[in-house]
Amino acid sequence: MTDDLLERHPVHALLTDGTTACIRPVLPGDHDRLRDFYERMALENLRLRFFSASRRSGAQAADRACAPARPGYHALLAEAGGRVIGLAEYDTGSQNTGAQGTSAQGTGTRATAAQGTGTRAAAAKDTAAKDTETRNTGPQDTVAESASGGAEEGAAEISIAVADGLHHRGVGTLLVEHLVSAARSEGITTFTADALGENHEVLRLFADLGLRTTRRFEGPEVRCTIHLDQDSAYLSAVESRGRAADVASLLPLLRPSTVAVVGAGRTPGSVGRAVLHHLRTGGFTGRLFAVNPHVESVLGVPSHPSVAALPKTPDLVVVAVPAAAVPAVAEECGKAGVRALVVVTAGLDHAQAEALLAACRTHGMRLVGPNCLGVSNTALDLSLDATFAAGHPRPGTAGIAVQSGGVGIALLDGLSRLGIGVSSFASLGDKFDVSGNDMLQWWESDGRTELALLHLESFGNPRAFSRTARRVTRRIPVLTVDAGRTDAGRRAAASHTAAAATRTMTRQALFTQAGITATRSVGELLETAALLHSQPLPEGPRVAVVTNAGGAGVLTADACAEAGLVLPPLTPAMVDDLLAVLPEGATAGNPVDATAAVSEEQLTACVDRLVRCPGIDTVVVALVPTAIAAATGDDLVRALTTAPGRRARPVVAVRLDQDRSVRLLPAADDTTVPSYAEPQSAARALAHATRRTAWLAQPAGTVPGLEGIEPERARTVVEEYLAFHPDGGWLDPRTCAALLTCYGIPQIPWAWADHEDDAVLAADRLRGFDGRVVMKAHWPGLLHKTQQHAVHLDLRGDAQIRAAYRDLETRFAGLMTGVVLQPLADRGTELLAGVVQDEVFGPLVLFGLGGTATDVLADHAARLAPLTDRDVHDLITSPRCAPLLLGADGHRAVDLERLEQLLHRLSRMAADLPQLAEADLNPVLATPGGITVLDARVRLLPRRPKDPYLRRLR
């Protein structure tokens, strides 16, 4: 198995009811526990598991699982509450270990896992048997027992067993998911299983995995062939199961019926007392307790000496005790059956933190914090406010998850002040467990949340977060503050990919691909939330500006243009229509200057006409107070709020005299209109809304299949290199070219020479292209050939070849190991394409202007792999050099189809090979006739693959 985490540490994951199971490899010391596991199994379940109701079969199964490690065999067990609740195995050995079964409720299958597309046994079955194919992506799992099969030559067994009484909780499916991940990493592509026809439960397990499954009915048995391709259907099925389990696990945290506060004291300034005060005064509808051995009540709430002494086990416990006492409190809560903890305590050291998390994992408790502000849920039937914020959040429709308590307080206050309010709030603090991903899934399903606001300083599993966010943000806007942009101040000008890929760029790639609206400050976040909450999305970037003061209109027009919005000229018919309703002296360009004499009625008519104009997507009204309006009693603001329900397009106000950056103006039909103090604020918010419109209009994108790739051969190249270079390093030209060839990445012809005479012979072979040759020095770790003056161009004839070689040999004596010779390339656009494996985010693909210009211009875009066709399109069109590629100023476009193919192949290589620390293709020559890599560098590190989509807790 190649998942490093699972090999060294247990993995905890959620079952369908929200409880926690530990998944880990079977150890020799588990023998007695596994034997007891089978001893407790009902005879009928044993029959379906082993095709015979014999206790001896269980003992033999325990012997096999706990035998010394052997190649091709892998066993995982699930445990909860200190007992084994499930076992899953596969064996690629050819020795037949006997017919056994897999079951859900004591059901069974004989199952095999085959390298390749099937097994010999499967091919030899009765050709008259009936075949069916299924793929069900439903979230439920009803399996309880096991699957295994008689092994055949070149095949492997798979078996799954689940303890009696734990059926229908997802134990079997969770084990199979982890076993599938392990099998894939070993090159296994197919599972096959022979089940009894009566074994409906296990057949449903295989069908519901989301993998392509073929059934073959053969008398009383059914042979299932399960293909292990990790496609979008399987990932969606895993997500669906994970989402249901995740939401179930959060119910005790966010919808508790009983809450206790440990550490609520008599001191007025204590955090525990503040949390208890908020719970009591916030109107919590459930039962509330304090835990304090020194008093009988706190703030009128009954107090008990310990969690164990409470008259009812709480769903949620808020822990506000000194750091040294936190682990013991967590352990006590776990033993008492508590399902969720909020630890507001800060300052835990490493040992205390590990003990806290261990207690939560051992006893299946979800954890928010430590070092957090708390949680709240404003649902009227609950009114949970387990925080120590200054005031209670206003009920509303915005979900908030933050790591910074200060940011959380600012958002709670801002949303309450705007009138948007909060549906639920989680201050994640140090984020030991519950994360932004968990909260997104909660808001997706709670039926109340219409906006999701995030402030995340770290990402535990960015690729899983990205898949969740892509799904959620198609239903509700997801906004974040792009915090920690320290790399933004540094130039990303370096000719190798790792130096060009800043953490800021990586984070922005995640947000862009997931459709997340990323703002640069809390203020901008609130300004954008106000617009998205109150107005329909603009259909496009076209803005009309209306003002009663020319200068304000100019400022607003400038702000819109600088934000990337467009101010189109109005049609002559629209100009005439506007001038007919505006006062004398008005001008109807764009901006529209209605003059200081405009009345409320005239402004209303003007705005209504612009909203209906086909060439306008948004109307921005910039107003300043005037003595004329005051004298006539006209309320120009009211012109925007009298009947906004008739307006299908967004209308926003800019009021330069406004005392707050953004307000929501109440309208006559219970809607609101956003009003901004600065035109830049309104323009930024509109630009974010416009980008959301464009993102929603795009197809989701798919990862295309590629022809002519050899991933297995590529893995062999990598393994052979690392066998001789265990610490990794930069590949030599031969190995680098071999690896790129495995993925069909086009390279210019080249030859290697480590002697002057060899260089002459190589040049003679290469001169057949156009007679001119390039010579590049090489030594391990050489990155900047041009800067090192390690390149000779346009060499003709043997004398020049020899002179160039001697020059390089002399200047780089002791370093140079040889030279690479290539034919001189044609003219074209030089590009950079590269990959960096980020330790947290996974592989990042960079693209942009290459050659020596990349050092100066840093014109790059980036997306996280695997790239969809949509991602590749965005990569090509995002850099400033895009017009050069698309055919600007009458020039022919480069071969875009082959350029797309290059990026897809680079992405696939990065996704297949976690050892690929960095790939730098620079320059890549792009012409109308094709795409060619002129220089390539690849660096490998001894990393092991990790399945980013495998269900597990942090």
Secondary structure as UniProt FT lines:
FT   HELIX           4..8
FT   STRAND          11..14
FT   TURN            16..17
FT   STRAND          20..25
FT   HELIX           28..30
FT   HELIX           31..39
FT   HELIX           43..50
FT   HELIX           55..65
FT   TURN            71..72
FT   STRAND          73..80
FT   TURN            81..82
FT   STRAND          83..91
FT   STRAND          109..114
FT   HELIX           120..123
FT   TURN            127..128
FT   STRAND          130..134
FT   TURN            153..154
FT   STRAND          155..162
FT   TURN            164..165
FT   TURN            167..168
FT   HELIX           171..185
FT   TURN            186..187
FT   STRAND          190..196
FT   TURN            197..198
FT   HELIX           200..208
FT   STRAND          213..218
FT   TURN            219..220
FT   STRAND          221..227
FT   HELIX           232..254
FT   STRAND          258..262
FT   TURN            268..269
FT   HELIX           271..281
FT   TURN            282..283
FT   STRAND          287..291
FT   TURN            293..294
FT   STRAND          297..298
FT   TURN            299..300
FT   STRAND          301..304
FT   TURN            308..309
FT   STRAND          316..319
FT   HELIX           323..325
FT   HELIX           326..336
FT   STRAND          340..343
FT   HELIX           350..363
FT   STRAND          366..368
FT   STRAND          374..377
FT   TURN            380..382
FT   STRAND          384..387
FT   STRAND          395..402
FT   HELIX           405..418
FT   STRAND          422..427
FT   TURN            429..430
FT   HELIX           436..445
FT   STRAND          451..455
FT   HELIX           462..472
FT   TURN            473..475
FT   STRAND          478..481
FT   HELIX           486..489
FT   HELIX           497..500
FT   HELIX           503..514
FT   STRAND          517..519
FT   HELIX           522..534
FT   STRAND          542..547
FT   HELIX           550..562
FT   TURN            563..564
FT   HELIX           572..581
FT   TURN            584..585
FT   STRAND          587..588
FT   STRAND          592..593
FT   TURN            596..597
FT   HELIX           600..611
FT   TURN            614..615
FT   STRAND          618..623
FT   HELIX           627..632
FT   TURN            636..637
FT   HELIX           638..641
FT   HELIX           644..646
FT   STRAND          651..655
FT   TURN            656..657
FT   STRAND          662..666
FT   TURN            668..669
FT   STRAND          672..676
FT   HELIX           679..697
FT   HELIX           711..724
FT   TURN            726..727
FT   STRAND          729..730
FT   HELIX           733..742
FT   TURN            743..744
FT   STRAND          751..753
FT   HELIX           756..766
FT   TURN            767..770
FT   STRAND          773..778
FT   TURN            780..781
FT   TURN            785..789
FT   STRAND          791..795
FT   HELIX           797..811
FT   TURN            812..815
FT   STRAND          818..823
FT   STRAND          829..838
FT   TURN            839..841
FT   STRAND          842..849
FT   TURN            851..852
FT   HELIX           853..857
FT   STRAND          860..864
FT   HELIX           869..877
FT   TURN            880..881
FT   HELIX           882..886
FT   HELIX           888..890
FT   HELIX           896..912
FT   TURN            914..915
FT   STRAND          916..927
FT   TURN            928..929
FT   STRAND          930..933
FT   STRAND          936..940
FT   TURN            948..949
//
